[in-house]
Amino acid sequence: MADSDVRGSKMTEDSETDEKSLRDLVVGLAQAMSEMKQDMSEIKRDISENKQETSVVGMRMDLMREKILTAVGKTRQFTVEHSKRLRQDLMEEFKEKLVVVRQQ
């Protein structure tokens, strides 16, 4: 009988140890899940911030593109007008010299 009491006591100790190990494992898993949830929240927040920054950069690039296109258009118009004036000035100068040469 004493032998069976020892075995019963041993089994009780083993089951208590197993139960404690199981509890520790469950607590560890719960903590790991909580940390993972926090990490996921941080990742989602970072992704959201990156999307906002990307959107702002996109808008700035669009604005810069419009400014560049406007500047190119103005430069082109100035160049065309300047070329016309230069051509007219050269033609007038040529005509004046032609008149002088003919009068000689």
C-alpha positions, 0 to 999 in steps of 0.5 A, spaced: 500 500 500 505 504 501 508 503 494 501 505 491 501 511 495 508 513 493 506 512 486 500 516 487 504 522 490 509 522 484 503 522 479 500 528 483 507 531 483 508 530 476 501 532 474 502 539 478 509 540 474 505 538 467 500 543 469 504 549 471 509 548 465 502 548 461 500 554 464 507 557 463 506 555 456 499 558 455 502 565 459 508 565 454 503 564 448 499 570 450 504 574 451 507 573 445 500 574 441 500 581 445 507 583 442 505 581 435 499 584 436 502 591 438 508 590 432 502 589 427 499 595 430 506 599 429 507 596 422 500 598 420 501 605 423 508 605 419 504 603 412 499 608 413 504 614 414 508 611 408 502 612 404 500 619 406 508 621 405 507 618 398 501 621 396 504 628 398 510 626 394 506 625 388 502 631 389 508 635 390 511 632 383 505 633 380 505 641 382 513 641 380 511 638 373 506 643 372 510 649 374 516 646 369 511 645 363 509 652 364 516 654 364 517 651 358 511 654 355 513 661 357 521 659 355 518 657 348 514 663 347 519 668 349 524 664 344 519 664 338 518 672 339 525 673 340 527 670 334 521 674 330 524 680 333 531 678 331 529 676 324 525 683 323 531 687 326 536 683 321 531 684 315 531 692 316 538 692 317 539 688 311 534 693 307 538 699 310 544 697 307 542 695 301 539 702 300 545 705 301 549 700 296 544 702 291 545 709 292 552 709 291 
